[in-house]
Amino acid sequence: MSILVIAEHDNQELKSSTLNVVTAAQALGSEIDILVAGSDCSSVAESATKIPSINKVLMADSEAYKNCLAENVGSLIGKIGTNYTHILAAATSNGKNCLPRAAALLDVAQISDISAVVSEDTFERPIYAGNCIATVQSSDSIKVITVRTTSFDSSESEGGTASVETISENTDLGVSSFVKEEVAESDRPELTSADIVISGGRGMQNGDNFSLLEGIADKLGAAIGASRAAVDSGFVPNDMQVGQTGKIVAPNLYIAVGISGAIQHLAGMKDSKVIVAINKDEEAPIFQIADYGLVADLFEALPELESKL
Amino acid sequence: MKVLVPVKRVVDYNVKVKAKSDETGVDLANAKMSLNPFCEIAIEEAVRLKEAGKAEEVIAVSVGTSASQEQLRTSLALGADRAILVETEIEVEPLGVAKILKEVVNKENPDLIILGKQAIDDDSNQTGQMLASLLGIAQGTFASEVNISEGSVEVTREIDGGLQTVKLNLPAIVTTDLRLNEPRYASLPNIMKAKKKPLETITTDDLGVDASPRLTTVKVANPPEREAGVKVESVDELVDKLKNEAKVIS
């Protein structure tokens, strides 16, 4: 059993989702390597060596991997992947973008978004927006897997002493280039790893009213999310979307405000530990899964809640 | 320019799916089937390219049983010019679909291939990337904007935390995210017209592709049910419960 974990990073910092993937890898075996593919990414490789129980860190440092272009990174993983029995990445936008390319090059199936490891070849994964959990067994010699990070705890990030091995494969396909990136700067925690999430839905009526959530989020140290209805109505950008086709979150506390509770939204948040729903429609389906439901006009309830926290 | 749009027949997004009682699969008896929502967005984008004079032909293709003809007719009613069904009785996994589509691409030589980012049945999110990989071409996944120019396409992608724009050489793959466009409804005259548009049926054997599955579904179960909790009467009671009962805030 030899396992390759693909590091998630921005060339400066190792992202915490990598630690969730390491935990999934540890459920499979103990010989774990981490691949850091990037440009000027030695500080990331350095952080990865400190994760306990890592065998070695492979660093591919090249301009071709700078922006995690799937064509180049996918080819790299496909090339070095032949040395491994399992290849794992987080089911983030990068993981989803790159890993299927590697799987196709290796001529193996990919098992997407696993929520549990049953054995070395058998995994659980949600299907149909999480309405069912499938247990699937792979007959391929290499298992290529993306990991639902909210289903696995973070591994330790300090104490390890792995070595860094530089690899010099060049897999620049030369068919794509990076133009620009617009990433929202925020002091708030990242949606998928936040301890508390407060989300607004169609009931917020417009984008400006999301400021009602901000005050509460600031007091609680929460991330702000939204339902697809709120995104489709143009209230807020899509990267705030929680749901089947957006982000999957499982915080300790999830507060759903003005969200009716469509299946597709529930798929993204129903594994939260405690769910609060605030909605003026007492028949809203969200109340069927909420631990605490408050039937109220959100325009009255939110300012009051903010003042009482 | 020629645009190929692979589409999938899936359970309608309004259907609440449950596992069969013997846990051998998903109970889809009598469930309403539809065109996968992301595939609908893909068709719409291709048709808009044609309407803007940037594409000459839009071809819809599906891999599945003969029942998928229904979704291909829908695609034709939405504006595709012709359709191809690669008929197979086996449940083809994303890798198999990508291998089949590779052969279709080699026959049709499209400049752009637009797919949905994921199908809402198995939620795999793989086929577009795998096809791009097998063809050795570029991909713009989770697209919210597509701009074609001579020999290349700029794709704005929905990524964690924001947007990323990449420039891809043509031919290229685009997979659609929700905000790319709002698909139209098929008008009755267009539904009638679609019945007369060409729909060709071929088999995986015709293409010489081995699309046998690599995964076995051991079981399909319903997730643990979440019990409804309590209704609180006031914001004060809510704050009290969160502090003292659930202990999730301090």
Interface residues (C-beta under 8 A of the other chain):
Chain A: N67 L69 A70 E71 G74 S75 G78 T92 S93 N94 K96 N97 C98 L99 P100 R101 A102 A103 A104 L105 D107 V108 A109 Q110 I111 S112 D113 T122 P126 I127 Y128 A129 G130 N131 C132 I133 A134 T135 V136 Q137 S138 S139 D140 L173 V175 S176 S177 F178 V179 K180 E181 E182 V183 A184 E190 T192 I196 L220 R228 V231 D232 P237 N238 D239 Q241 Q244 T245 K247 N252 L253 I263 Q264 K270 K273 V274 I275 V276 E282 F287 Q288 I289 A290 D291 Y292 G293 L294 V295 A296 A301 E304 L305 K308 L309
Chain B: V11 Y13 K16 V17 K18 A19 V26 F38 E93 P94 L95 A98 K117 Q118 I120 D121 D122 D123 S124 N125 Q126 T127 Q129 M130 L131 A132 S133 L134 G136 I137 A138 Q139 T141 F142 S144 E154 R157 E158 I159 D160 G161 G162 L163 Q164 T165 V166 K167 L168 N169 A172 D177 L178 R179 P213 R214 L215 T216 T217 V218 K219 V220 A221 N222 P223 R226 A228 G229 V230 K231 V232 S234 V235 D236 L238 V239 K241 L242 A246 V248 I249
